[in-house]
């Protein structure tokens, strides 16, 4: 048999007891261990069950896990009617205190077969009215009490059932019903009525948050009734974690005093065991099946430890060494030090006995079950360091006391600083840390003697302590005679928080809450699902002093939590606040202002400490304590604020000044949806969450841009030509296809207005857009002027959707709606303009136009000019767009040249400066053509004919300006090479290409001559591209973008290049002619002289080796004579005179035949269109 098989633990406390769930549970009764405090309380209660008048209202006050609920469950079974659980409860009590068990047995003699006992009523506190919950519990428990009895059930059971169904139970009626129940119990032979209320604090907290509930006075009346005489006595027991008046914090001194008076009606029993008593309970929880030898070894070791502890006064004062040794032995496998540490440790860092027994029954890492499995024999013990490991892993977050938390964090910091040390060092440090955490209790502290007992393995304490001290993680304090593992922190966080709270003073709570923005928006989920549009209420806080500083209307719905502290505040809410905010806002009366203030004040104080306290930066222990406390404070803040929406019945909700029926979270969701359905009754249904939001993601924005481009270019195609299922298709289907904005009409896909009524409810939005367009006839308006209207109620359109709706509306109304960008008319949207419209919608405006009055005759003339059919009805934009397209398609040269008539220039300027299609057509264009603007007079037929002719001629000039430029340069190119007789571009290209072939070898490419020759020689591309390439070279930019000045410069460059190419041709001809008769090493030189007032003279000279030899002496003589001249200018002047004279004498000489075609003068008629 293993050691673990020889040890059994009664882990009754390992789970918390629920009175309602565990009533009648035999396991709860049999597993209960009566503690000394429980036995004392049972004795006090039994003393009151016989006398007629006695105090029978009890309040058991103790921390979590102290065993209050277990005790109450045990008591209910002691006093219940006849049954197995009653017998079991008497047996358990008899083993602990026989005399007391006998007293309970003698009450109506348990052996009596008809023992009626008490009618037991149990209920557990919840955040709801106490009166209603008590009525429900009385109804259920009374019905159960009479369930198996013969005879008619008392009528009072139906009274309780009726009261339980009321929202507010009148205290007088409930008290009368309790009295009736006592009378019925007395007639039936029952001993009395026992009411046990666990977690009463939850009822009190609800009462504190809801002024006027008055359930505290019902509790007072019940306590007074319990103290009164009656044949069926009422015993009232309430379980609390703190005194009643503590739950009234924030209610004001008067109310707190009233609650303290109610507490005075109860006999208060502190339900906390001493460490010695808990130690005895722990010992009683173990059952051992050891051999005599094993038992002897355990007792001997425990006696040694007890003697040593007694010698250092480390044992509790009520324990001597012998008694302590016996208790220690019964607590095996816990080491005596571990057993002594556990009770105090559980009180300080967890939930008292509940946590203690959780440890005893735990198989989690380092729980007792886990540690026991690793023990090999009775010489092994569960040492204090293992207790440390269990609590650091499972219970450290439960520490609520700031001082204890600080000590705990200091120990953790010290262990972390120790790093990779030997295992014995770490274990001893953790054991000393536990002793430090629980604090010195007489001689039970981290003294040398006690630390020596903690060493694992034994006998290593001295060396280990020396090692720890050398590493500066352990100090011995002589004045107290103990070791400390923490360095100590000079920063007092509690004092700092108190100081900052005092410094903050009486701050504006509503303003602080609005600034912190802890509470998340409250989403109306049902409305969101139904409409496809995410809607939520922004939580805003207000109070009587600040609510008028909030805007009456916001961009979206709000929940205004109005903080009230008194009846005066509540009256002001009714008189002023409810009518101040708009119809999309809900106002909530929030009665928990004082509790909120306390929580927020602590968080604000901690924020200030974090920003201002420099000591935190250098104190790791204080840092850790601060982080824990800050996390705890912010969690309390978040939980309390979330409870405003999670527990809506705590407040009173109003809309349009009327209260809403809101009691549950589901009821709140229903109310929010009903409000939004009515506020946004004209909102469309758009089932695409990708785009249906105020700030679409980058992916959604990209999909929207692609959809807008498809709307622009593919409106006549099904699904706008979108293939497969990209994101833009999903947006299209939800926003355009499903509501019918893009649909097939008579076999053709087009944009059209949606149906006025339908499942998608887009009709109201479209009507508002149409109204906006109609209002723009006098002046263009940006679509952004409509944004605020459509985003507000009753439409509630999200910003991500608006560009799509606007472009769709524009396309539907494009015959009567003109678009402007920065004040300039945009006849046709381009992709670039569409992108700018999405990014900067404020730069774009729209205006609606309609034909009317005296301008109809001018319309006919425009129709005749543009379409040739004056009788066809057209809109202003139908006429303006072809003109705009014509002007927009003009090359840049045509848009700027002055090589057109003055009228054409005026027509072009009128359009470029047009601010409106209407002004352009009826004012600016007539004036440009030399006619008055068409305002209030009808033009006569002659004026209209003149206007028509002049406008038509001007448009033709502008249209032909660029083609004329190209034709001119084709002629110039032919003239430059004496090819005027060639009339087609193809022939010109072929001849020139043949002429210049190989000519590039005769130039070193000065000023791009070689590049020009190669462009002429190109075979690739058609003839127009060939000519465009030449013009690009001549003008240094595409010819469509030339100005008049650049065109003139291109003509001049052509003339210069043509002359130089002519020279190259002459050189090539002479070179080819002399190549047969000359040696290979010869040069051909063109010599030219130009003198003012005389014609140009030139000559081609061939120089070979023979020529060089013949002129060598003469050349040297001339160079020598030239050298005698001072300066290069004189040398050049002599040469110029000689060359000019020589060439002049040669003018009478007939030129060689091969030069005949190239000696003609080269003439370029620059600027002459006629050649």
SEVEX-967338 format. One record per residue (C-alpha): x, y, z. Coordinates in steps of 0.5 Angstrom, whole numbers, plus 500, padded with zeros to 3 digits. Layout:
N
XYZ ...
//
This chain:
1171
500500500 503507498 503513503 498516499 493510500 494511508 492518508 485521507 482528507 475530509 475536504 468538505 471546504 473544497 467547494 463553497 456551499 450554496 444554501 438553496 442548492 445544498 439544502 437536504 444534502 446528506 453529503 454536506 451534513 456528514 462532511 461538516 466539521 464543527 469549529 469552535 466558533 460554530 459550536 459557540 454560535 449553535 449554543 447561543 442559538 439553542 438558548 433562544 429556542 425555548 423562551 417566549 421572548 428572546 433575541 432570535 435575529 442573528 447576523 453572522 459577519 465574516 470574510 469569504 470562505 470563513 464557513 458561514 454558509 456551511 454553518 448555516 446549511 448545518 443549522 438548517 438540518 439540525 432544525 428541519 423536520 424529521 428526516 435522515 439529514 436531521 439524524 446525520 446532523 445530530 450525529 456530527 454535532 455529537 462527535 464534536 460536542 455531545 452535550 450540545 447535541 443532546 440539547 438539540 435532540 431534546 427540542 421536540 424530542 428527535 425520537 418522536 415520530 411526528 416531530 415537526 421541527 421548523 419550517 426552513 426558508 433559505 434564500 441567497 442574495 441577488 441584485 434585486 428587491 429583497 421583498 420580492 425575492 423573500 416572497 418567492 422563497 417563502 412561497 416555495 419553502 412553505 409549499 415544500 413544508 406542507 407537500 407531504 402532509 395530509 390535509 388542506 394547505 394553508 391559504 397563506 401559501 397562495 398569498 406568498 405566490 401572489 406577492 412573489 409576482 408583484 414588481 414591488 412587494 408592500 412590506 406591510 402585506 408581506 409581514 402580515 403573510 409571515 405572521 399568518 404563516 407562523 399561525 399556520 405552523 403553530 396550528 400544525 405543530 411545527 416548532 417555528 419558522 427559520 429564515 436564513 439569508 445568505 449573501 444579504 449584502 447583495 440585497 443591501 447593495 441593490 437597496 443602496 443603488 435604488 433609493 426608495 425601495 425601503 426593503 431595509 425597513 422590511 428587514 428591520 421589521 422581520 428582526 423585530 418580529 423574530 424577537 417577539 413571542 409566538 408559539 411558532 417562533 421566528 428565527 432570522 439569520 443573515 450572513 454578511 461579509 461586513 456590517 450593514 452600514 458599510 453597504 450604505 457608503 455614499 448614501 449620506 450620514 442620515 441614511 447610514 445612521 438608519 442602516 446602523 440602527 437596523 444592524 442594531 436589531 440583530 445579534 452580531 456574531 464575528 464568524 472568524 476562527 483563531 489560528 489555533 482553532 483552525 489548526 485543530 480543524 485541520 487536524 480533524 480533517 486527516 484520517 491516518 492508517 499508519 503502522 505503529 512504527 510509522 505513527 511512533 516516528 511521526 509523533 517523535 519528530 513532532 514532539 521534537 519540533 514542538 519542544 523547539 518551537 516552545 523554547 522560542 515561544 513560537 507556539 500559540 499561547 493557548 498551546 503547550 508543547 504536548 498538545 501542539 505535538 499531538 495536533 502536528 502529528 494528526 496534521 501529517 503530512 504537513 510539516 509542523 511549520 506548514 501547518 502553523 503557517 496555513 491558517 494565517 496565510 489563508 486569512 491574509 491572502 485568500 478565503 480563509 477555511 475555504 481556501 485552506 481546505 481547497 489546498 488540502 483537497 487539491 491535486 493541482 501542482 503543489 496542492 497537498 494531493 500532488 505533494 503527497 504523491 511525491 513523498 516516499 515515507 513518513 520521514 518526508 514532509 510537506 515543507 513550507 516552500 511547497 505551500 508557497 509554490 501552491 499559493 503563488 500558482 493558484 492564489 496570489 491574485 486573490 490578495 486584497 489587503 494592500 499591505 499583504 500584497 506589498 509583502 507578497 510582491 517583495 518576496 516574489 521580487 526577491 525570489 526572481 532576483 535570486 535567479 539560477 541558484 541551488 534548489 536548497 537556496 530557493 526553497 529556504 528563501 520561499 519558506 522565509 518569505 512565507 514567514 515574512 508574509 504572515 508576519 511575526 506572531 510572538 516567537 513564530 517568525 523567521 528567527 534563526 531557530 525557526 529558519 533552521 527547521 525550514 531547511 530542506 534538506 535538514 541541517 543546511 540552514 546555516 550555509 544556505 542563509 550565508 549564501 542568501 545573505 551574500 547575494 543580498 536577498 536576505 537580511 537579518 534584523 537584530 532589533 527584531 531577531 528575524 530574517 527578511 527577504 525583501 529589501 523594503 520599500 520606502 514608498 507608501 502607496 496607501 498614503 500616496 493614494 489618500 494624498 492624491 484623492 484629497 488633492 483631487 477634491 470634489 471633482 466633476 464626476 460626469 466630466 471625468 467619466 466622459 474624459 476616460 471613456 471606459 464604457 464601450 458603445 452599446 450596440 443595438 444588435 437586433 436593429 443592426 442585423 435587421 438593417 445591415 447598418 451597425 448602430 450603437 449608442 455612445 455612453 455619455 455622463 451628465 449631472 445637474 451641474 454639467 448637462 447643459 454643457 453637452 450638445 443637445 444633438 450629436 452626430 449619432 444616438 447617445 445614452 445619457 447616464 444622468 448621475 443623481 445623488 438626491 431627490 432634488 437631482 431626480 426632480 431636476 431630471 424630470 423637469 429639465 433634463 428629459 426635455 433637453 436632449 434630442 429624440 435619438 438620445 436615451 436618458 438613464 437615471 443613474 443612482 450610483 453616483 457616490 460609489 462611482 465617485 469613490 472608484 473613479 477617484 482611486 483610479 484618478 489618484 493612481 494615474 497621478 501617482 504614475 505620472 508624478 511619483 519618481 520613486 516608482 521608477 527606482 523601486 521595483 517592489 513599489 512598481 509591482 504593488 502599484 501595477 497590481 493595485 492599478 489593475 484591480 482599481 481599473 477592473 472595478 471601474 470597468 465592472 461598475 460601468 459595464 453593469 450600467 448596461 449589463 444590469 439595466 434594471 439598476 437605473 430608470 431608462 427614458 426616451 422622449 421623456 417617457 420611461 422605458 420598460 427595461 429590466 433585463 439585457 434582452 429587454 434593453 436590446 429590444 428597447 434600443 432597437 425600437 428606438 432606432 427603428 423609429 428614429 431612423 425610419 427612412 434608413 435604407 437596408 444595406 447588407 454589406 458591412 464592408 462599405 456600410 460604415 463611416 470609415 471603410 478599410 483600405 480594402 473596402 475603399 479600393 473596392 469602392 473605387 473599382 465599383 465607381 469606375 465600373 459605374 462610369 464605363 460599364 453602366 450598359 452591361 449586366 453587373 457593370 461588367 464585373 466578373 467573378 466575385 471580387 469585393 466590389 461585386 458584393 458592394 454592387 449587389 447590395 447597394 445598386 443591384 438589389 434595390 434596383 438602382 442599376 437594372 434592365 429597362 426594355 432590354 438595356 442595362 441602365 441606372 435609374 431611381 429605385 422604387 419608392 417603396 420596397 424591402 430596401 427602403 431606398 426611396 426616401 433617401 433618393 427623394 431627398 437627393 432629388 430635392 437637393 438637385 432641384 434646389 441647385 438650379 440657381 447656384 451649384 452646391 457641393 454634395 458635401 452639403 448633403 452629407 450631414 442631412 443624409 447621415 443624420 436621422 431619419 436616414 442615418 447613411 454611413 459615409 462609406 456609402 455616400 460617394 456611390 449614391 452620389 455618383 449613381 444619382 448623377 448618372 441617373 440625372 446627367 441630362 439635367 445635372 452638371 458637375 463642377 470641379 473647383 468652379 470649372 465645368 466638368 462635362 465628362 467624368 474621368 477616372 482621375 476626377 472620380 478619384 479626386 471626387 472620393 478624396 476631396 468631395 468638397 471640391 466638386 459641386 453640382 447644378 441642375 439645368 432646365 430649358 425654358 423661356 426665350 432661349 428656346 430659339 437659340 437651342 435650335 441653333 445649337 442643335 443645328 450646329 451640333 446635331 443637324 436636327 433643330 426640332 429634337 428636344 434636348 437639355 442644356 447639358 445634352 448640348 453643352 457636353 458635345 461642345 465640352 467634349 470637343 474642346 476637351 479633345 483639342 490638342 494642347 496646340 489647338 487650345 493655345 495657338 493664335 494662328 486662328 481667327 480672333 473669333 475662334 480665340 474668343 470662342 475658345 476662351 469663353 469655354 475655358 473660362 465658363 463657370 456654368 453651362 447655362 452662362 456659356 451657352 446663352 451669354 459667353 458664346 454669343 458675345 464671343 461671336 460678336 452678338 449680345 448675350 441672350 438675357 431678356 430679349 429674343 434675338 431676330 433671325 438674322 442675328 441667329 444666322 450670324 451667330 450660327 455661321 460664326 460659331 460653326 466657322 470658329 469650331 472648324 478653325 479650332 478643329 483644323 488648327 493642329 492638322 494644318 500645322 502637320 500639313 505645313 511641316 510636311 510641306 516645309 520638309 519637302 521644300 527643304 530638300 527641293 522635293 516640292 513636286 512630291 505630294 504624298 507623305 509616303 513618297 516623301 518618306 521614301 525619297 528622303 530615306 534614299 537620299 540620306 542613306 549612309 549620310 550619317 558617316 559624314 558627320 560627327 553628330 554635331 547638334 544632333 545632325 546624325 540623330 536627325 538623319 537616322 530618324 529619316 532613315 527609319 523603316 519601322 512604323 507608319 508614315 504618320 508616326 515617322 513624321 511625328 517622330 521627326 517633329 518630336 525631334 525638331 520641337 523637343 516635345 510632341 507636336 500636339 503640345 507645341 506652342 506657337 513659339 515652339 512651332 517657329 523654333 522647330 521650323 528654324 531648326 529644320 532649315 538649319 539641319 536641311 542646309 547642313 545635310 545639303 553640305 554633307 551630300 556635296 561632300 559625299 558626291 565629291 568623295 565618291 567622284 574622286 575615290 577612283 583616281 585618288 589614293 586611299 588617303 584623301 580628304 574632301 573639304 567644303 570651303 565657304 565664304 559669306 560677305 555682307 552685301 555679296 552672295 554666298 560662295 563655296 567650293 569643295 576641295 579634294 586633298 590627297 597625298 600628292 596634293 599635300 606634297 605639292 603644297 607643303 612648302 607653300 603651306 609652311 611659308 604661309 604659316 610662317 608669315 601668319 605667325 608674324 602677325 600678332 593675334 589670332 584675329 589678324 591671322 583669320 582676317 588674312 585667311 578670310 580675304 584670301 579665301 574670299 578672293 580665290 572663291 570670287 575669281 572662281 565664280 565664272 568657272 562652270 561647276 562640275 556636272 556632279 555638283 549641278 543639282 546641289 549648287 542651287 540656292 536653298 530657300 525655305 519659305 519660313 512661315 509661308 503656308 503656300 510654299 
//
